[in-house]
Structure formats: C-alpha cells, structure tokens
C-alpha cells in the first residue's frame, strides 16, 4: 500500500509540474516544445481551443491505442497521468511569471525534465507523444528515440508556421535542456569517485581509509615498468563528499603518492546500492 501511495504521489507531483511548465513558463512565450502539450499551445493559438481540451481529446485517443496495442499493464501505468494532465492544465492559472523569454524557457525546460524523470521513476507516463513510438517499436521495430524525435519534430515544425522563427528555436533549445536535465538527474547525481593510489605508505593509507573514511579498499599487486619493483596499489570507490577526506589522508601520509581518480556514473554493491547486512 505504501508503495502505491508513493507512486501515485510521484505521478501527481510530476503532472502538476508539467501543468506549471506549460501554463506559466512555456505557453505564455509561445514555446511548444513537442508533445501533446505543445500541440495544445499551437491549437489554442490557431483555433482558440483551450489547450486542456486538446490534451484531453488527444490523451483519450492515446489511451485507447495503449490498451489496444500495448496491453493492460501499460494502460494502467498511463491512465493516471493522462487523465490528470488536462485537469491540471485547466486549473493552473495561465500567467507569465518571467517576462524574459530565454530565462522562462530555461526554467520551464529544467522543471519539465524533472517531471519526466519523476514519471519514469514511477514507471508511468503522461500519455501524449511518448506512446506512439512505443507502439511503432513493438510492431514495426522502429527505434523509440527515433519515433519520439519524429513526433516531437513535427510539432516543433508547426511552431515555425504558427508562431515565429524565434519560437521554433526556443522550442528546440527547450528539448535539449530537458534532455540534459534528465541525463544529469539519472546519472550525474549518482556519480562516484574511483581512486587508484600507489605509495610507499600504502599500509597506513589503507588503514586510514578503512577506519576514517569507512570505505572498503582493494589491494592490487602492480609492477613498475622502469625498475621492475613490485608494489601494492590501493583501489577505492567512494562518494564525492568523502573524496576530500581521502585526499587529506593521502597528503598527510605521503605527499609524493601517485594517484589517479576516475568519475564513474554508477556503482552497485554493498555500501552503495545496499548496506551491510541488508541481504
């Protein structure tokens, strides 16, 4: 029950952020950055339809296609977001919070990326143009990213006809910023440091890492190519916040120590994806 409450809460939060992005940051500046919401902004300008009505009708069609072509599980993962999105767009006030178009586009795009990431973490979506690519991938083998690019590309191309060249390029930039935000949240915030240390004081450094930093250390036998000397290299993976403490330890023990540091996107295993004694 708690899992479902968290999932639904995450979906509601994400859809609310979507509505704020559309009505407060992107819509007031005629930025239609793809998706059904972008189509709603365009239709509102062309025909006077409220954007929530366009989203409602489009998502109803999308939901029917989801049930028909993708099955019940995907349908139930989509229905909450698809049903809430037009409702939230209807009730969130349409107001221009930021008068500068560039700044408003950046803020809206970042929030949009956060909302999409929340939905993906809940294994859900808001309907719209994310569903047709899944159908095309299932039945025709078309790459999903290509399908999304084509569907969003068509909508963005319409901004060139309906609005202006400026709106067209703002919409393109919005998609890039959204993608960068999603990439940073999904991988950037999980990054760790992997450090290799070769030192004459490796034993003392190892003990300090184990007791002070409280991270495991791997001893790797190495041989220097120049003199053929056998030594032990320390390999340790740790969070970014512990990296400065490690540098201080190594500098204190051996200021001539040789260190190589890599940044890694993900680390799985004890101490990272689960704690000791949890399995």
C-alpha distance (Angstrom), angle and dihedral (degrees) to the residues before:
residue distance angle dihedral
X1 . . .
X2 3.82 . .
X3 3.81 89.5 .
X4 3.80 91.4 54.2
X5 3.81 92.4 46.3
X6 3.80 90.5 53.3
X7 3.79 91.7 46.5
X8 3.80 94.4 50.4
X9 3.81 90.8 43.4
X10 3.81 89.9 52.8
X11 3.81 91.7 48.9
X12 3.82 92.5 49.2
X13 3.82 91.4 48.8
X14 3.81 92.3 48.7
X15 3.82 93.3 48.8
X16 3.81 90.6 48.6
X17 3.81 89.6 53.2
X18 3.83 89.1 49.1
X19 3.80 90.9 54.0
X20 3.81 92.4 48.2
X21 3.81 90.8 49.4
X22 3.81 92.0 51.7
X23 3.82 99.4 41.8
X24 3.80 101.0 34.1
X25 3.80 109.3 27.6
X26 3.83 112.3 19.3
X27 3.81 108.0 23.0
X28 3.83 97.4 53.3
X29 3.82 89.0 57.8
X30 3.85 95.1 44.6
X31 3.82 92.5 -112.4
X32 3.82 108.5 154.0
X33 3.80 101.8 -178.4
X34 3.79 97.4 -175.5
X35 3.78 128.1 -84.3
X36 3.78 130.1 82.3
X37 3.81 90.9 -64.0
X38 3.80 89.0 58.1
X39 3.79 89.3 50.5
X40 3.81 88.6 50.2
X41 3.81 91.1 54.8
X42 3.82 90.6 50.0
X43 3.83 95.0 47.0
X44 3.79 90.8 47.4
X45 3.80 89.5 56.5
X46 3.81 94.5 42.9
X47 3.81 103.3 40.3
X48 3.80 105.5 11.7
X49 3.82 93.4 -114.8
X50 3.77 113.5 149.7
X51 3.80 107.3 -108.1
X52 3.82 90.5 -127.2
X53 3.82 89.9 61.0
X54 3.81 91.8 52.3
X55 3.80 90.7 49.0
X56 3.82 91.3 47.2
X57 3.81 94.8 51.3
X58 3.81 94.0 42.1
X59 3.80 93.2 48.0
X60 3.82 91.3 48.4
X61 3.79 88.9 56.9
X62 3.79 90.9 44.0
X63 3.82 91.6 51.4
X64 3.79 91.4 51.6
X65 3.82 90.1 51.3
X66 3.80 90.6 46.6
X67 3.80 92.7 54.7
X68 3.78 92.1 44.0
X69 3.81 100.0 45.3
X70 3.83 107.4 19.7
X71 3.79 103.1 35.9
X72 3.78 138.2 -122.5
X73 3.81 98.6 -62.0
X74 3.79 93.9 57.7
X75 3.81 89.5 41.7
X76 3.81 92.9 56.7
X77 3.83 90.9 44.7
X78 3.81 88.9 54.4
X79 3.79 104.4 37.4
X80 3.83 98.3 74.7
X81 3.80 95.4 52.0
X82 3.80 93.9 38.7
X83 3.81 91.9 51.2
X84 3.81 96.1 44.4
X85 3.81 97.7 45.9
X86 3.84 98.3 71.5
X87 3.82 90.5 42.2
X88 3.81 92.8 53.1
X89 3.81 92.1 43.8
X90 3.82 88.3 53.0
X91 3.80 94.8 52.2
X92 3.81 103.3 34.8
X93 3.83 105.6 92.0
X94 3.81 116.7 -108.4
X95 3.76 101.0 -127.6
X96 3.80 137.5 143.5
X97 3.79 104.2 -122.0
X98 3.84 94.7 171.8
X99 3.79 118.4 37.5
X100 3.81 95.4 -163.4
X101 3.82 107.1 87.9
X102 3.80 96.7 -152.2
X103 3.80 94.3 49.6
X104 3.79 92.3 44.7
X105 3.81 90.5 50.1
X106 3.82 92.3 50.8
X107 3.81 94.4 47.6
X108 3.80 92.3 45.3
X109 3.80 93.3 47.3
X110 3.81 93.3 49.7
X111 3.80 90.9 49.8
X112 3.80 89.3 46.4
X113 3.81 90.1 54.6
X114 3.80 90.8 49.5
X115 3.81 90.8 50.9
X116 3.82 93.4 49.5
X117 3.81 90.6 49.1
X118 3.81 91.2 51.4
X119 3.80 90.2 51.1
X120 3.81 92.5 49.1
X121 3.81 90.4 49.8
X122 3.82 87.4 54.9
X123 3.81 90.3 49.2
X124 3.80 89.1 -119.6
X125 3.79 140.3 109.3
X126 3.78 139.3 -159.7
X127 3.80 95.3 -119.0
X128 3.79 112.5 -121.7
X129 3.78 123.1 105.6
X130 3.81 93.7 -16.3
X131 3.81 91.7 77.4
X132 3.86 104.4 54.0
X133 3.84 92.1 58.3
X134 3.81 89.0 53.7
X135 3.80 90.1 53.1
X136 3.81 92.6 47.1
X137 3.79 90.0 48.1
X138 3.80 92.7 51.3
X139 3.80 97.4 47.9
X140 3.81 104.9 24.8
X141 3.80 102.3 25.5
X142 3.82 92.4 -122.0
X143 3.80 112.5 161.1
X144 3.82 109.8 -103.5
X145 3.81 94.5 -134.6
X146 3.81 89.8 52.2
X147 3.80 90.7 49.9
X148 3.81 92.2 50.5
X149 3.81 90.5 46.5
X150 3.81 92.2 52.0
X151 3.82 96.1 45.2
X152 3.80 94.1 45.9
X153 3.81 90.3 41.0
X154 3.81 91.4 58.7
X155 3.80 91.5 52.2
X156 3.80 92.9 46.4
X157 3.80 90.1 49.1
X158 3.82 88.3 57.6
X159 3.81 89.6 60.8
X160 3.78 88.0 64.0
X161 3.81 88.9 58.7
X162 3.80 100.2 36.8
X163 3.80 102.6 36.1
X164 3.80 124.4 10.6
X165 3.78 145.3 -70.4
X166 3.81 88.5 -95.0
X167 3.81 91.5 56.6
X168 3.79 89.9 47.9
X169 3.80 93.7 56.2
X170 3.80 93.3 40.1
X171 3.81 87.9 55.4
X172 3.82 91.2 51.2
X173 3.80 92.0 48.5
X174 3.81 89.2 48.1
X175 3.81 91.5 58.3
X176 3.81 91.7 49.7
X177 3.80 92.6 49.6
X178 3.80 91.0 47.8
X179 3.81 90.8 51.1
X180 3.82 92.0 47.7
X181 3.80 90.8 49.7
X182 3.79 91.9 51.1
X183 3.80 91.6 47.3
X184 3.80 91.8 50.4
X185 3.79 93.7 48.9
X186 3.81 93.5 45.6
X187 3.80 97.8 45.7
X188 3.80 112.7 1.9
X189 3.77 96.3 62.7
X190 3.82 90.9 50.0
X191 3.78 95.7 53.7
X192 3.79 118.8 130.6
X193 3.78 135.3 -172.9
X194 3.80 122.0 -112.3
X195 3.80 110.7 -163.9
X196 3.82 130.0 -168.5
X197 3.81 116.0 -162.2
X198 3.81 129.4 -171.9
X199 3.80 114.1 -175.8
X200 3.78 143.0 144.8
X201 3.81 85.7 -125.4
X202 3.81 95.1 52.5
X203 3.82 93.5 129.7
X204 3.81 93.0 56.2
X205 3.80 92.6 42.7
X206 3.80 89.9 50.2
X207 3.80 91.7 52.6
X208 3.83 91.7 48.6
X209 3.80 91.8 51.2
X210 3.79 91.5 50.1
X211 3.82 95.3 47.2
X212 3.81 105.7 29.0
X213 3.81 104.8 29.5
X214 3.82 91.1 28.6
X215 3.78 95.0 -143.0
X216 3.78 129.1 131.9
X217 3.80 118.9 -107.0
X218 3.79 128.9 -152.0
X219 3.82 118.4 -149.2
X220 3.80 112.2 -144.2
X221 3.84 120.0 -171.7
X222 3.82 110.9 -131.9
X223 3.79 136.1 176.4
X224 3.81 123.1 -145.3
X225 3.81 110.6 -126.5
X226 3.82 96.0 -146.4
X227 3.81 100.9 51.9
X228 3.79 100.0 11.6
X229 3.80 90.4 -124.9
X230 3.80 116.4 164.1
X231 3.78 114.3 -133.4
X232 3.79 140.6 158.0
X233 3.78 120.2 -110.3
X234 3.79 120.1 -154.8
X235 3.79 118.7 -137.4
X236 3.79 118.3 -168.5
X237 3.80 133.3 169.5
X238 3.78 117.8 -157.2
X239 3.78 145.3 155.6
X240 3.79 118.8 -84.5
X241 3.82 91.0 -112.7
X242 3.83 90.2 60.3
X243 3.79 94.5 48.4
X244 3.82 95.6 84.5
X245 3.79 90.6 52.2
X246 3.79 89.9 52.0
X247 3.82 91.2 50.9
X248 3.80 90.0 51.8
X249 3.81 91.5 50.3
X250 3.79 93.7 50.0
X251 3.81 92.8 45.3
X252 3.79 91.1 50.4
X253 3.82 93.9 48.9
X254 3.80 99.9 38.4
X255 3.80 122.7 -1.1
X256 3.84 89.4 -171.8
X257 3.83 93.6 55.6
X258 3.81 116.4 132.4
X259 3.80 113.0 -125.4
X260 3.78 134.3 -179.7
X261 3.82 119.6 -172.3
X262 3.80 126.4 -164.8
X263 3.79 127.6 -173.5
X264 3.80 112.2 -135.4
X265 3.80 125.8 -166.7
X266 3.78 99.6 -144.0
X267 3.78 138.7 15.0
X268 3.79 122.6 -170.8
X269 3.77 126.6 -168.1
X270 3.76 144.0 54.0
X271 3.78 113.9 -10.6
X272 3.80 93.1 19.4
X273 3.82 114.8 45.9
X274 3.80 91.8 18.0
X275 3.80 136.0 10.2
X276 3.76 128.5 -119.8
X277 3.77 113.0 -75.0
X278 3.81 95.0 15.6
X279 3.80 94.9 108.6
